[in-house]
Amino acid sequence: MFFALLLAAAVTHPTDGLPIKAPTAVGMSAERLETINRVVQRGLDAGGYPGAAVVVGRRGATVWQKGFGHLGWTSDSPAVVPDETIYDLASLTKVIGTTTAAMILFDEGKLVLDEKVSHYLPTFGGGEKGNITVRMLLEHRSGFPAGRDLWRHAHSAEEARQLVFDTPLEYRPDHGQVYSDLGADMLGWVVEAAAGTSLDRFLAQRVFTPLGMHDTGFRPSDSLVYRIAPTEVSPPRGYPVRGEVHDENAFTLGGVAGHAGLFGTAGDLAVFAQMMLNGGTYDGARIIADSTVHMFTARASGSRALGWEVADGTHGAGTYLGANAFGHTGFTGTSMWIDPDREMFVILLTNRVHAARAKRPAKVISDVRADLADAAALAVTDANLAVAEMPVSFRADREIGWNRAVRVARSIRHKVSVNIKKAVATVKKVVTKKPAAKKHVVAANTAAKKPKDSNKK
């Protein structure tokens, strides 16, 4: 469906993607970039994901691009190709989709950040909900809880939407911060109200088509299934998922939601990332004002910008990205980090939710994301940004908590537990043997010191 929307869009601006340049041409070390090969392959070998697509870009060009493994675990599954393999982007939808739409509407004066949500959605409100603003939704400070199992209770997209509207707040608006899918869904509906059209159509017409992101959108056509990486094998909906959004709530909401639902390729996301680095423009197409890009990606509250997350060394941002870096991750095993100081972006797409063979695939993808960001940052050779020494080892080299390390840790904990029990038992024996003698000695000492006249002080 999203390709039909792209073809029908009024604005067209085809592009073949970013040019490809040698690392040395953009101030990067090819040798250090090769670290990416090792860390991503280690995650694959450990069973964290069946395949991965990686793109690193700097100064307007792609400098490192590679597909690892296959779409699935079977021997006949197609190999991953960064420009062709389509992944479920999960929560990258929040920034590439919903937040970007909000930025465009902000530029046009159709969306006011400090306006109440009820202004755009009159049926939403009541009590503290009436105080929620658009800005609070973007900063995850609205009071909404992290999520709710809409799919367990709703039988239609309309019912699911009403459940979100009716969800009780977890805290007073602007008096806390909880990363919330429900808040992102509300933002998506605010965007639709302000735009006067659906979120998927708006993004197709105003973002994906102008940028030439022809493989990005909601609800992919059945004809594209062969290019789409599968996700859940045994989901609540009762059949293996491929070409449908993995997130059950987004699926219940009809496949188009503010928090999830987008599909795309690493090649398409590279174009989007470069547009952001360019201050909202790419190949002659202006998508967002440069001042708006700066405002929405600057730290606003905690580790959050407006919609985006800032690089604080967590969520796959690694250790070396700059203070102005921003990005996001997705539950299916996706991430995108953009570093304006280095004029660089790093994209990783996987389907780690597809029957992962690692015991802790979430730990695998967390480490690989961070290593990828670090490897890219460490490869920059500019005098003011270069890091002299590479780390002795990366997270993926250590594989702590992936598979084997987990079993070793359990063994150690068991031995420690046994030793502690033995020690406690020994102490109990000692304590039970000596109290009587100790009591006798104390009593004797007390009698010796006791004054003859108990009334004397």
C-alpha positions as CSV (number, residue, x, y, z in Angstrom):
1,M,0.0,0.0,0.0
2,F,2.7,2.5,0.8
3,F,4.2,2.2,-2.7
4,A,0.8,3.1,-4.1
5,L,0.9,6.2,-1.9
6,L,4.4,7.1,-3.0
7,L,3.5,6.8,-6.7
8,A,0.4,8.9,-6.2
9,A,2.2,11.7,-4.3
10,A,2.0,15.1,-5.8
11,V,5.7,15.9,-5.2
12,T,8.3,13.8,-6.8
13,H,12.1,14.1,-6.5
14,P,13.8,10.8,-7.4
15,T,17.2,10.1,-6.1
16,D,19.6,7.1,-6.4
17,G,20.8,7.5,-2.8
18,L,24.0,8.7,-1.4
19,P,27.2,8.7,-3.4
20,I,29.9,6.2,-2.3
21,K,33.3,7.4,-1.3
22,A,36.5,5.8,0.0
23,P,36.9,6.4,3.8
24,T,40.1,8.4,3.3
25,A,38.2,10.8,1.0
26,V,36.0,11.9,3.9
27,G,38.6,11.7,6.7
28,M,38.1,8.2,8.0
29,S,40.4,5.2,8.5
30,A,39.5,2.2,6.4
31,E,41.4,-0.1,8.8
32,R,39.4,1.0,11.8
33,L,36.1,0.8,10.0
34,E,36.9,-2.9,9.4
35,T,36.2,-3.4,13.1
36,I,32.6,-3.3,12.1
37,N,33.0,-6.6,10.3
38,R,34.2,-8.3,13.4
39,V,31.6,-6.9,15.9
40,V,28.6,-7.4,13.7
41,Q,29.7,-10.9,12.6
42,R,30.2,-11.9,16.2
43,G,26.7,-11.0,17.0
44,L,25.5,-13.1,14.0
45,D,27.7,-16.1,15.0
46,A,26.4,-15.9,18.6
47,G,22.8,-16.3,17.3
48,G,21.7,-12.7,18.1
49,Y,20.1,-12.2,14.7
50,P,20.0,-14.1,11.3
51,G,21.2,-11.0,9.4
52,A,22.0,-7.4,9.5
53,A,22.4,-4.3,7.3
54,V,24.9,-1.6,8.1
55,V,25.5,1.8,6.6
56,V,28.0,4.4,7.8
57,G,28.1,7.8,6.1
58,R,30.2,10.9,6.5
59,R,30.3,14.3,4.7
60,G,27.5,13.5,2.3
61,A,28.7,10.1,1.2
62,T,28.4,6.4,2.2
63,V,31.8,5.2,3.3
64,W,30.9,1.7,4.7
65,Q,27.9,-0.4,3.6
66,K,27.5,-4.2,4.0
67,G,24.9,-6.9,4.5
68,F,25.5,-9.7,6.9
69,G,23.9,-13.1,7.0
70,H,20.4,-13.8,5.6
71,L,16.8,-12.6,6.1
72,G,16.1,-15.8,8.1
73,W,17.9,-18.8,9.5
74,T,17.2,-21.3,6.8
75,S,19.9,-22.1,4.2
76,D,17.8,-21.0,1.3
77,S,16.9,-17.6,2.8
78,P,18.1,-14.6,0.7
79,A,21.2,-12.8,1.7
80,V,20.9,-9.3,3.3
81,V,21.5,-6.4,0.9
82,P,21.5,-2.9,2.5
83,D,19.7,-1.2,-0.4
84,E,17.1,-4.0,-0.9
85,T,16.4,-5.8,2.3
86,I,13.4,-4.3,4.0
87,Y,13.2,-4.4,7.8
88,D,10.5,-3.6,10.3
89,L,11.9,-0.4,11.8
90,A,9.9,-0.6,15.1
91,S,10.4,2.5,17.2
92,L,12.4,4.2,14.6
93,T,8.9,5.1,13.5
94,K,8.7,7.5,16.3
95,V,11.5,9.7,14.9
96,I,11.7,9.0,11.2
97,G,7.9,9.1,11.0
98,T,5.9,10.8,13.7
99,T,8.5,13.3,14.9
100,T,9.4,14.3,11.4
101,A,5.8,15.0,10.5
102,A,5.5,17.1,13.7
103,M,8.6,19.1,12.6
104,I,7.1,19.8,9.2
105,L,3.8,20.9,10.7
106,F,5.6,23.1,13.3
107,D,7.4,24.8,10.4
108,E,4.0,25.5,8.8
109,G,2.5,26.9,12.0
110,K,-0.1,24.1,12.1
111,L,1.4,22.5,15.2
112,V,2.1,24.6,18.3
113,L,4.3,22.7,20.8
114,D,2.8,24.3,24.0
115,E,-0.7,23.9,22.8
116,K,-2.9,21.4,24.7
117,V,-3.5,18.1,23.0
118,S,-7.2,18.6,23.5
119,H,-7.0,21.5,21.1
120,Y,-6.3,19.1,18.3
121,L,-8.3,16.2,19.6
122,P,-11.4,17.6,21.3
123,T,-12.6,14.2,22.5
124,F,-9.4,13.8,24.6
125,G,-9.2,15.3,28.0
126,G,-10.7,15.4,31.4
127,G,-8.8,15.9,34.6
128,E,-5.0,16.1,34.3
129,K,-5.2,14.9,30.7
130,G,-6.5,18.4,29.9
131,N,-3.0,19.8,30.8
132,I,-1.0,17.6,28.4
133,T,0.7,19.6,25.6
134,V,2.3,18.5,22.4
135,R,5.7,19.2,23.8
136,M,5.1,16.8,26.7
137,L,4.3,14.1,24.3
138,L,7.5,14.7,22.4
139,E,9.5,14.7,25.6
140,H,7.8,11.6,27.1
141,R,6.6,13.7,30.0
142,S,2.8,13.5,29.3
143,G,1.9,11.2,32.2
144,F,1.1,8.3,30.0
145,P,2.4,4.9,31.1
146,A,4.9,3.1,28.9
147,G,2.3,0.9,27.3
148,R,-0.8,-1.2,27.5
149,D,-1.8,-4.5,25.9
150,L,-4.3,-3.0,23.5
151,W,-4.3,-6.2,21.4
152,R,-5.8,-8.2,24.3
153,H,-8.9,-6.1,24.6
154,A,-9.6,-4.3,21.3
155,H,-11.3,-5.9,18.3
156,S,-10.7,-3.0,15.9
157,A,-8.4,-0.1,15.3
158,E,-11.2,2.2,16.6
159,E,-11.5,0.3,19.8
160,A,-7.7,0.3,20.3
161,R,-7.6,4.1,19.8
162,Q,-10.3,4.6,22.4
163,L,-8.4,2.4,24.8
164,V,-5.4,4.7,24.5
165,F,-7.6,7.8,25.0
166,D,-9.1,6.2,28.1
167,T,-5.8,5.0,29.6
168,P,-5.3,6.5,33.1
169,L,-2.2,8.6,33.6
170,E,0.7,7.2,35.6
171,Y,1.8,10.6,36.9
172,R,0.9,14.2,36.7
173,P,1.8,15.7,33.3
174,D,5.3,17.4,33.2
175,H,6.1,15.9,36.7
176,G,8.0,12.8,35.5
177,Q,9.3,11.1,32.4
178,V,8.4,7.7,31.1
179,Y,9.2,6.5,27.6
180,S,5.8,5.9,26.3
181,D,4.4,4.2,23.2
182,L,1.0,5.5,24.1
183,G,2.2,9.0,24.1
184,A,3.7,8.5,20.7
185,D,0.4,7.2,19.4
186,M,-1.3,10.3,20.8
187,L,1.2,12.4,19.0
188,G,0.5,10.5,15.8
189,W,-3.2,11.4,16.0
190,V,-2.4,15.0,16.8
191,V,-0.3,15.1,13.6
192,E,-3.2,13.6,11.6
193,A,-5.6,16.2,13.0
194,A,-3.2,19.1,12.3
195,A,-2.3,17.8,8.8
196,G,-5.8,16.9,7.8
197,T,-4.8,13.5,6.5
198,S,-3.5,10.2,7.7
199,L,0.0,9.8,9.0
200,D,1.1,7.3,6.3
201,R,-0.2,9.5,3.5
202,F,1.4,12.6,4.9
203,L,4.8,11.0,5.3
204,A,4.7,9.5,1.8
205,Q,3.8,12.8,0.2
206,R,6.0,15.1,2.3
207,V,9.1,13.0,3.3
208,F,9.6,9.7,1.6
209,T,8.8,10.6,-2.0
210,P,10.7,13.9,-2.1
211,L,13.7,12.1,-0.6
212,G,13.5,9.1,-3.0
213,M,12.9,6.7,-0.1
214,H,10.9,4.4,-2.2
215,D,11.3,1.4,0.0
216,T,10.0,3.1,3.2
217,G,6.5,3.3,4.4
218,F,3.7,1.5,6.3
219,R,1.9,-1.7,5.4
220,P,4.1,-3.1,2.6
221,S,2.5,-4.7,-0.4
222,D,2.4,-8.5,-0.6
223,S,4.5,-8.3,-3.7
224,L,7.5,-7.2,-1.5
225,V,7.4,-10.0,1.1
226,Y,10.3,-11.8,-0.5
227,R,12.5,-8.7,0.4
228,I,11.2,-8.3,3.9
229,A,13.0,-9.8,6.9
230,P,10.6,-12.0,9.0
231,T,10.1,-11.2,12.7
232,E,8.0,-13.1,15.2
233,V,7.6,-16.8,14.7
234,S,4.8,-17.5,17.2
235,P,3.1,-14.2,18.0
236,P,-0.3,-13.8,19.7
237,R,-2.0,-13.3,16.3
238,G,-1.3,-17.0,15.6
239,Y,1.0,-17.1,12.6
240,P,4.6,-16.2,11.7
241,V,5.0,-12.5,10.9
242,R,6.6,-11.3,7.7
243,G,5.5,-8.1,6.0
244,E,3.2,-7.1,8.9
245,V,4.3,-4.9,11.7
246,H,5.8,-6.9,14.6
247,D,4.4,-4.8,17.4
248,E,1.0,-6.2,18.4
249,N,-0.4,-2.9,19.5
250,A,0.5,-1.2,16.2
251,F,-1.0,-4.2,14.3
252,T,-4.2,-3.8,16.3
253,L,-4.2,-0.1,15.4
254,G,-4.3,-1.0,11.8
255,G,-0.6,-1.1,11.0
256,V,-0.2,2.7,11.1
257,A,0.7,4.0,14.5
258,G,2.7,6.8,16.0
259,H,5.0,4.4,17.9
260,A,5.6,1.7,15.3
261,G,4.7,0.4,11.8
262,L,7.3,1.8,9.4
263,F,9.3,-0.5,7.2
264,G,12.4,0.5,5.2
265,T,15.9,-0.3,4.0
266,A,19.2,0.8,5.4
267,G,19.9,2.6,2.1
268,D,16.7,4.7,2.5
269,L,17.6,5.5,6.1
270,A,21.0,6.8,5.0
271,V,19.3,9.4,2.8
272,F,17.1,10.4,5.7
273,A,20.1,10.7,8.0
274,Q,22.0,12.8,5.5
275,M,18.9,15.1,5.2
276,M,19.1,15.7,8.9
277,L,22.8,16.4,8.8
278,N,22.2,18.8,6.0
279,G,19.8,20.8,8.2
280,G,16.6,19.5,6.7
281,T,17.4,19.4,3.0
282,Y,18.7,16.8,0.5
283,D,19.4,16.9,-3.2
284,G,17.5,20.1,-3.6
285,A,14.4,19.0,-1.6
286,R,13.8,21.0,1.5
287,I,11.9,18.9,4.1
288,I,12.4,20.7,7.3
289,A,13.8,24.1,8.3
290,D,17.4,24.0,9.6
291,S,16.4,25.8,12.8
292,T,13.7,23.2,13.4
293,V,16.2,20.4,13.0
294,H,18.4,22.0,15.5
295,M,15.6,22.7,18.0
296,F,14.1,19.2,17.9
297,T,17.4,17.4,18.2
298,A,18.9,19.4,21.1
299,R,18.6,18.0,24.6
300,A,15.3,19.1,26.1
301,S,14.7,16.8,29.2
302,G,17.0,14.2,30.6
303,S,18.3,12.1,27.7
304,R,15.5,13.2,25.5
305,A,15.3,15.8,22.8
306,L,11.9,16.5,21.1
307,G,11.0,13.1,19.9
308,W,14.6,12.1,19.5
309,E,17.1,10.8,22.1
310,V,20.5,12.3,22.7
311,A,23.6,10.2,22.8
312,D,24.4,9.6,26.5
313,G,26.4,6.4,26.1
314,T,23.2,4.3,26.3
315,H,20.8,2.6,23.9
316,G,23.4,1.9,21.3
317,A,25.1,5.3,21.2
318,G,28.4,3.9,22.3
319,T,31.1,5.9,24.1
320,Y,32.6,8.2,21.6
321,L,29.8,10.0,19.8
322,G,29.7,13.8,20.2
323,A,27.6,15.8,22.7
324,N,25.2,16.9,19.9
325,A,24.6,13.4,18.6
326,F,21.0,12.2,18.4
327,G,19.2,9.1,17.3
328,H,16.9,6.3,18.4
329,T,16.5,2.5,18.5
330,G,13.8,-0.1,17.7
331,F,12.8,-3.2,19.5
332,T,13.2,-5.4,16.4
333,G,16.9,-4.7,16.5
334,T,17.2,-1.4,14.7
335,S,19.1,1.8,15.4
336,M,20.2,5.1,13.8
337,W,22.6,7.6,15.3
338,I,23.5,10.9,13.8
339,D,26.5,12.9,14.9
340,P,26.5,16.6,13.6
341,D,30.0,17.3,15.1
342,R,31.5,14.4,13.0
343,E,29.1,15.0,10.1
344,M,28.5,11.3,10.4
345,F,25.6,8.8,10.8
346,V,25.5,5.1,11.7
347,I,22.6,2.8,10.8
348,L,22.0,-0.8,11.9
349,L,19.0,-2.9,10.9
350,T,18.4,-6.4,12.1
351,N,15.5,-8.7,12.9
352,R,16.8,-10.0,16.3
353,V,13.2,-10.9,17.3
354,H,13.2,-13.7,14.6
355,A,13.8,-16.9,16.6
356,A,17.1,-15.7,17.9
357,R,19.4,-18.5,18.9
358,A,21.3,-16.5,21.5
359,K,20.1,-16.8,25.1
360,R,19.9,-13.1,25.5
361,P,19.5,-11.5,22.0
362,A,18.7,-8.1,23.7
363,K,22.1,-8.0,25.2
364,V,23.7,-9.0,21.9
365,I,22.1,-6.3,19.9
366,S,22.8,-3.7,22.7
367,D,26.5,-4.5,22.6
368,V,26.7,-4.6,18.8
369,R,24.9,-1.3,18.5
370,A,27.3,0.4,20.8
371,D,30.3,-1.2,19.2
372,L,29.2,-0.1,15.8
373,A,28.8,3.5,16.9
374,D,32.2,3.4,18.6
375,A,33.9,1.8,15.6
376,A,32.6,4.5,13.3
377,A,33.5,7.4,15.7
378,L,37.0,5.9,16.3
379,A,37.6,5.8,12.5
380,V,37.4,9.6,12.1
381,T,40.9,10.9,11.5
382,D,40.3,14.7,11.8
383,A,42.9,16.1,14.2
384,N,40.3,17.6,16.5
385,L,38.2,14.5,16.7
386,A,40.7,11.6,16.3
387,V,41.2,9.1,19.2
388,A,44.8,7.9,19.3
389,E,44.3,4.4,20.6
390,M,41.7,1.8,19.8
391,P,40.2,-0.1,22.7
392,V,41.9,-3.4,23.6
393,S,38.6,-5.1,23.0
394,F,35.1,-4.3,22.1
395,R,31.9,-5.4,23.8
396,A,31.3,-8.0,21.1
397,D,34.7,-9.5,21.7
398,R,33.9,-10.1,25.4
399,E,30.3,-11.4,24.8
400,I,29.4,-10.8,28.4
401,G,25.9,-12.1,29.1
402,W,25.3,-13.4,25.6
403,N,25.5,-17.2,25.9
404,R,28.5,-18.9,27.4
405,A,29.2,-16.0,29.8
406,V,25.7,-16.4,31.3
407,R,26.2,-20.1,32.1
408,V,29.6,-19.3,33.7
409,A,28.0,-16.5,35.8
410,R,25.3,-18.9,37.0
411,S,27.9,-21.5,37.9
412,I,29.8,-18.9,39.9
413,R,26.6,-17.7,41.6
414,H,25.8,-21.3,42.6
415,K,29.3,-21.8,44.1
416,V,29.1,-18.5,46.0
417,S,25.6,-19.4,47.3
418,V,26.8,-22.8,48.5
419,N,29.8,-21.3,50.2
420,I,27.6,-18.7,51.9
421,K,25.3,-21.3,53.2
422,K,28.2,-23.3,54.6
423,A,29.6,-20.2,56.3
424,V,26.2,-19.3,57.8
425,A,25.8,-22.9,59.1
426,T,29.3,-22.7,60.7
427,V,28.5,-19.4,62.4
428,K,25.2,-20.8,63.7
429,K,27.1,-23.8,65.3
430,V,29.6,-21.5,67.0
431,V,26.8,-19.2,68.3
432,T,24.7,-22.0,69.7
433,K,27.7,-23.5,71.5
434,K,28.9,-20.5,73.4
435,P,25.9,-18.5,74.7
436,A,25.6,-20.3,78.1
437,A,29.2,-19.8,79.1
438,K,29.2,-16.2,77.9
439,K,26.0,-15.5,79.9
440,H,27.6,-17.0,83.1
441,V,30.7,-14.8,82.7
442,V,28.6,-11.7,82.2
443,A,26.4,-12.5,85.2
444,A,29.5,-13.0,87.4
445,N,31.0,-9.7,86.3
446,T,27.8,-8.0,86.9
447,A,27.5,-9.4,90.4
448,A,31.0,-8.3,91.2
449,K,30.4,-4.7,90.2
450,K,26.9,-4.4,91.6
451,P,26.7,-1.9,94.5
452,K,25.6,-3.2,97.9
453,D,22.8,-0.6,98.1
454,S,20.9,-0.8,94.9
455,N,19.4,2.7,95.6
456,K,22.8,4.3,95.4
457,K,23.7,5.9,92.1
